């Protein structure tokens, strides 16, 4: 491919509003072009990378028995009503009417389509297990599209769905897929990938893992142990709480005036936040109830844990209720049908806390949960804090890092097969609902994540397995007859040897050519110049290390074979 004919342009200017390296470099290097917020066109270099990512994914999915299919992007409302998700998913789903005024949706995921495809076709247990997968466009009306390809509204995704007769079989296959995912990311050239336990969200099911590339630009907070392999998304992470030890003292009613917040009360009484209990208020719009979550003052409520506990969406509010004194709420039985009280495990056994007195303007000091009020139960609704002890190994400490989600896997159970009435006959002739697993990889996110991990101040550094071209052929002084002739000969030799070559045939300065080769991230640059040809040599430069190698023209293919093995 001659760069003079390549669709796209390279620029030195940094686009405004860019917060991610991948977004900047992919725009500047002519890989992507924004159409509107969260929607991008892929130019030829990016599409070449994407096709290589897809090839890796297909090979690994086929190795574990996957069968490739293709579901529609456009689906009727009725399919999603069967599963119950048409009403449970909010505004992130694109909805439209066709010309016959029929309600349709654009697929953001394809659990319903996968069950629709195989029900009435798969009828017996001896046809299970199996896995089908696709690589398809997805659409999600993302409210916070940002960071280029990392968070978009239209994206290409590999999603797979497996069907099993029992939980044991699903468990075994789930681990096989997990290993296949690690194989995929390794082959793509990503290094800092971890799998973390996560919340299943709208997908359903009880077991879920996310695959995260650890990077500062990541949107997700991950909790990892510095001693063992424990890792989890902040949404579901657990750790051992430190305890505040003190001698139990008699309670004392204190006038705290207008001091209502934990910070203000601590400043007034010269105490630390972990010596207090705070009340965080929520509203359940579906069941029309208030929730008061009591938690130690130095911790935060984990709203995902809270939602999963209550099995309903929660909204944080400033509570307005005749039985509640806002700013002075303390532990007690409210005995109201529309008030739910929850007590975090951080309060279990806690003594000498400052709590609200349920009367303005008072707080109670030296409050003890073993003496002054004992809730029926304590629940885990708190966020993990950095430095807490690891719950898995008991001796390491957790730290919080950032990560980009590049894949996820879920054990769905029979949520979809049951609601959509898919049955098979088991070995006894009884009808059962198969149980499912689903497995996704965001291909655009992988492309951007590789750039986030493999880049420097000059631009992208593509791993050779996924680079759009392996070699950047860079002649200097094409007006020199020897350079022009030698470059054409080398280009032909490289292509006949199976190498993908981007030939910079432009009449521009050496500096411009070098800058573009580095910005685009092509792994190997071959420079043909009048000076090198005096010794019948070319100069090879490795993008990853900057190492320069002088090589005889006649030994070029042999040297490239050595370098490709090293880079691979």
N, C-alpha and C positions, 0 to 999 in steps of 0.2 A: 504494500500500500504506500503510495506516494503522499507525503504530508500536504503537498500543494493541492491535492484533490480531496483531502479529508474534510468532511463536513464538520464544522465547528471551528472555534478560534481559541487561542490562548492569550491570556492577559495578565499584566502585572498588578492591575487594580484589585484591591480587596473590596468585594461587594458590601454595601451597607447592611446592617442588621444581622450579620453572620456571627453566630456564637460557637460553631463547631468547626474544627479543622477540616473534617470531611466535607462539610458544606462548602467552605471556601475553596478548597483545592479542586473538588469536582466541578464547581462552576468555572474557576479560573483556567483549568486545564481542558475545558471543552468536553466534559463528560455528560453533563446534565444541563437542562435549561428549564427554568420555572415557567409553568403555564398560568397557574394561579396559586393561591395559598394552599400548600400541602399537595400540589399536583405538579409532577415533573415529566418532561420528555427525556428519554435516554438517547444520547447521541451515539454514533458508531462505537467509540472506545468503551463506553459504559455497557452497551449491549453485548460486546464481545466478552467483557468480564462476567456479566450476568449469565451468559450461556455456559461459561466454564463452571460457574457455581452450580448451575442446574445440572450439569453433567456429573459432577461429583455427587450431588444429592441423589440423582437417579441411580447411579452405580451402587451407592450404599443402601438405598431402599430396596433395590432389586436383590441384593445379597441376602437380605433378611426376609425374602419372600413377598415383597410388595408387588402389587399389580397396578400399573398406571391406568388411570381413568381421567375423565374430564367432566366436571359438573358445570351446570349453567351458572352464569353470574346473575341473571334475571330469574326470579322465582315468584310464584304466586303466593299471596298472603296466606292461603289455606294451609300450605305446607308448614309454615311457622306457627300457625294457630294450633296445629296438631301437637307440637311440642310445648306450647304455652309461652314460647319466647316472643311471639309477635307483640304481646302486651307487656311482657316483663322487660324487654330491651327498650331503652329510651331513645332520645333524639340522635344518638350516634348511628342509628340505622337509616340508610337512605330509603325512602318510601315514595312511590309514585303510582299514578293511574295510567293504564293503557288507553287506547282510543275507544275501547268499549266500556270505559269507566270502571275497569276491574283493578282492584288493589294489588300492587306488585311490590317486591322488595329487591334491592341489590345486595348480593351476598357479602357479608362481612366474615362469615365462616360457613361451613357446609356440613354440619352434623345432620341436619334434617335431610339434605340432599343425599347424603351417603346412605341413610336408612331407607329413604325412598327408592334408591337404586337397587338395593339388594333384597328388600322384603318381597315376599312371594316368589323370589328366585332361589334364595337359600332356604331350604325347608327342613334339613335334617342335621343333627349334631355331627355326622360324619363329613359334612361340608365345612365344618369349622375346625380350627381357627383359620382366618384369612385376614389379609390387610390390603386395602386399596388406598392409593394416593394419587394426588394431582398436583400440578404446578399451574396456578391460575391467578387471575386478577381478583383482588378483594377491594371492597370499598367501605370506608368507615368515616362518618362525618365527625372527624376528630376536632374537638373544640380548641385544642392547643397545638396545631400543626407547627413544628419548629425543627430547627437543626437539619435542614435539608432532607435527606432520605431516612433519617432516624425516626421522625414522627410525621407521617403523611396521611392523606385521606384516600389515596389510591395506591395500591402496592401489589407486588407479586409475592405469592406465598406458596410454599409446599405444605399441604396439609394431608394427613393420613389418618385412616380410621380402621381399627382392628376389631374383630368380633370373636367372642369366646363363649364357651359353654359354662365356665366357672371362674371364680376369682383366682384360684391357683394358676390356671393357665394364663390369665391376664397378667398376673404378677410376674411370671417368668418372661413373657414377651415384652413387658414394660421395661425390664432390665436389658433385654436385647436391644431394644430401640435406644435406650439411654446410651449404651456403648456405641451404637451406630452414629449417634449424634456427636459424641466426642471424636469419632473417626472423621466425620464430615468436617468439623471445625479445624482439626489438625491438618487435614488435606488442604483446606482453604488457606492455611498459613497463620491462623490465629493461635496465640499462645496462652493468654491469660483468661481462659474460659473456665467457669465453674458452674456446677448445677446446684441450685438452691431450692429448698422446700418453699412452696408458695401457696397463695390462696387461689382456689379454682374459679372464683368470680362467677360470671354469667355462664361459664361452661358447665358448671355442675360437677358432681363427684366429690370425693373426699381426699384423694391423693393427687398432688400436682407438683411438678418440678419445672423451674425455669432455668434456661441456660443463659448465663450472663457473661459478657466480656467486661472485665474490670477496667474501668477507665474513668477519669475525672469528669468527663462530659456526660456520663450516664445519668439518667433521670431517676433510677431506682436506688434506694438505700439497701445495702446488703450487710448482713451480720455474719462475720466469719470469726473463727477461733484462731488464736495465735499458737495453739498447741496441738489441736487435732483437726480432723477434716470437717468439723461442723460448719455448715453454711445454710443460711435461710434468708428469704426476703424479709425485710423489716415488718411486713404485714403479718407474718406468722411466727417470727423469731421468738425464742424463749431463752432466758438466762437466769442464773441464781441471783436473787436480790440480796444486796448487802443489808444488814440490819442496824438499827440505831438502838444501842443498849443504854438503858437508864433505870434508875430505881423509881418504883411507882410512888407517886405522891398524891395527896388529896386534890380533887378538882378545885378550880378557882374560876369564878366568873369575872371576866375582864371587859371593861368598857374600851372598845377599840375605835370609837368614833366613826369617822368616815373611811377608815382603813378597811378595805374589803378584799383586795387582791392578796395573794400569797406574798408577793414582794413587799407590799405595804405593811402587812401584818408582821412579817419577819423583821423589817427595819424598825418597826415600833417596839417589838418585844426582844430584839437582839438575839434572834434564833435563826437556825438554818431551815431551808424549805423541807428537808427530810424529817423535821420535827413537827410537821403540820399535816393535816388531812384536808384536801380540797374537794369540792363538789363541782362536777362538770355536767351541764344540763343538755339534754337532747330531746327531740320530738320525733315520734313515730307517726308519720302522716297517714299511713295505711290503717293502723289500729287506733289512731287518735289518742295516743298516750304520751305522757312525759317520762323521761328516763333521767334519774339522777345517779351519776356514776361517781362514787367516792373512791379516791385514790391518794396515795401519799403525795405530798406537795411538791416533791422534786421530780415526779414522773409525769408522763403524758399518757392520755388515753389513746389506745390503738383502735381507731374507728373500724378497721376491718375485723379485728377480733370481736368488737362490740356488735357489729352487723351480723357476723356469723353466729354469735351467741343468741341474738334475738330473732335471727332469721327474717330480718326486715331492714330496709334502708333507714339510716339514722341521720338526722340533721341537727347540728349544734345550734343552740339558741340561747338567748338571754330570757330566762324563764319568767313568765307572768302568770302566777297561779295564786289564788287567795290563801292557800295553806302553806305557801313557801315564801320565806323572807330572803329575797335575792341578796347575795353578798354575805349572808350570815348563815348559810345552810349547813346544818350539822347532822351527824348520824342519829337516826331514830326511825321508828315505824310511823309512816305517814298515814297508813290506814285509809288510803284513797284509791278507788278503782282505776283512776286515770294516772297514777304515779307508780312507776317501777323504780325500786332502788337496787343498785348493784354495788358490791364492795370488792375492790381489787385485792389480790392475794398479798400485795405489799402492806396491807393493814392487818393481816393476821398476826396476832400476838403483839401488836404495836402498843407501846405505853408512852405516857407523858407527851401526847400530841396536843397541839392547839387546833381546835375544831370550831366550826360555827355553832352558835348557841340557839339558832332558830328564833332569835329575837334581836331586833335592832336596838342598839348598836353593839352587840356583845359577842365575844368569843369565849370558849371554855379552855382553860389551860390544864395540863396534866390529865388529859382524857386517856382512858385505857380501854382497848377493845376486848380485854379479858375480864374487865370489871364493870365498866359503865354501860357498855352495849355490846351484845354478841349477836352478829347477824346469823341467819340460818346457814349461809354458805359464803365462801369467798371464791371469786372467779378471776381468771387471768385476762385482764383487759388493758394491760399496760404495755407501752413501747419499751423495747430493750434500750439500755443506755450503754455507751461505750465504756469499757473497763469492768463491766460486770463479769462474774465468773461463768464459764461455759457450763451449761447444764448437761452436756454430753460427757465430757471428760472430767469435769469437776475441779480441774486445776488450772486450765488455761483461762485467758481472758478474751472477751469478745471485742472486736473492733468493727467500726462501721466504714464501709467503702462504697463507692459509687459504681454502677454497672449499667450497661445497655442490654436489654433483653433481646436476644437473637434467636430464641427458640423456646418452645414449651411443650410439655407432655402432660397428659391428664388421664387418670382412670375415671371414666364417666359412669361406670356401673350400668344399670339398665334404664337410666333416666329417659333416653330417647327411644329405645326399643319398646319400652313399656308404654310411654305416652303415644307412640305412633303405631302401636299394635303389631310389632314385628315378632313373630314367634317361630320357633323350630321345634321339632320333636327330639327329645333326649333319648338316651339308650333304652329307656323304659317305655317309650312311646308317649310320654307326657309332653304337653306343650310348655315351653319355657321362653322367656325373653332373653336373648343373648346379652352378654355384658360387653361394654365397649371401652376401647382406649382411643385417644386422639392425640395427634403429634404434629406440631407446626414448626416451620422455620420461615422467618421473614427474610427473603432473598435480598431485597433492597437494603434492609438493615445490615445484613451481613456484608454487603458491598461497602457501605459507609463505615461499618465497624472495623473492617480491615484497614481502611484509610486512617481511622482514628488511632489504631495501634501501630501501623506501619507507615510513618511519615516523619519528616523533619522540617526544618525551617525553609528548605528549598521546595518541598512538595511531597508527592506520594512516593512510597517505596513498595511496589507491588510484589508479593511473593510470586515466584516464577510460575507456579501452577495455575494462577488465575489472572496473570497479567494479560492485557489486551494484545500486546505483541511481546515477544521475548527479547527482540533485538531492535535497537534504534540505530540504523545505519546513517552515519553522519559524515558526509564528505565535506571537506573544506577546500574552497577554491574549485568549484565545478567548472570554471572557465579554463582550468588546466586540463589539457587533453589526457594526460596520464591519469589524473585523479578521476576524471569522468569515465574513462574506459575501465579502470580498475574497479570503481564502485559498481558499475553495471555487472561486471564479471562476478564480484563478490555477492551482489544481490541475487543473481541467478543461482550461484552455488548454494547460498543459504536456503533459498526457497526449495531447490531440488533436494536439499538435505532434510527438509521437513520443518524448518524454522519459520516462525511468523515474524515478518520484518516490517518495520515502519521506516520508510526511506525518506529522509529529509532532503528533498531535491530543491529546496528554496535557495535563492540567491540573497542570503542574509549573513550577518556576521557570525563568527564562531560562538561568540558569547550568547547570542540569541538562540542558536541551536542547542547549546549546552543547557541553557536555562529551561528551554521547553522540554528537553529530554528528562531533566530532573523533576520538573513540575508534573509531567505526565507519569513519571514513576516507572519507566521501562527498565527492566532489570539489568540489561547488558547494552552498553553503548560501544559501537565500533567506529572509530574515527579514521578516515582515510584522508591523508594530507600529503602535499608535495614533500614535506620533510620526511615523513615516515616511509614513503615509497622509495626514497633514496636508498634505504636499506632493505627494500622489498618487504616492509613490515606495515602492520596496522596497529593502532592503539586500542586496547580493550579497557573499558572502565566499568566497574561494578557499582550499580546505583546504591546498593545497601551499605557498602563499606567505603566507597570512594577509591578502592584499590585500582591502580593502573598497571596494565600488563602489555608489554610490547610482544607482538607475535608475528612470525613469518607468515606470509600469505598462504604458503603451501601447507602450513600446520594449523590453519585457522579452525577447520572443522573438528580436528582432534582436540584442540584446546577448548572449544566450546562444549564438546561432550563432557570434558572434565568439569568445567564450570557449572554446567546445568545440573550435574549430579551433586555438586557442593551446594548450590543454591536450592536444590529440591529438598 
